[in-house]
């Protein structure tokens, strides 16, 4: 049986009340669900909160799942909605202050600055720019450029037309480029970015 068939069988058994099938369903989908949550939130703790809430919602709605879409697509949609809710809540409540002179130490060899600086800076720059995108633009970038979903699938995920998905993706990539070009190569430009944002 194909992996898709295995998943469908697990979903069917879980809908019928088989708790072992439900546990296995979570096990086989967890890595992808967490990865999506992390890509959308950019933060490990937030991603774990999103995954927990997504599985709770999926569990509550499992009996209503009729299989019109693939289970993984349905779970992606729930995860994206949970991420959107959490990010909106975090934006209203989170305040993080880190002094400029506070040391941040990491003694692990694999994070040796001399060995990893260029790659880490590049990843941090991209992650920061992605996190700075508005939610609706970040969502389409993640679905297309990270999950490689076709435009039609993105349109269905977001409840928009395929043409609108293409336009949104174009805007998202343009905005991401602008953010990457404007981002300073080190921390010295933070005041300038803050001034532009205010």
Beta strands, then each sheet from edge to edge (+ up, - down):
end
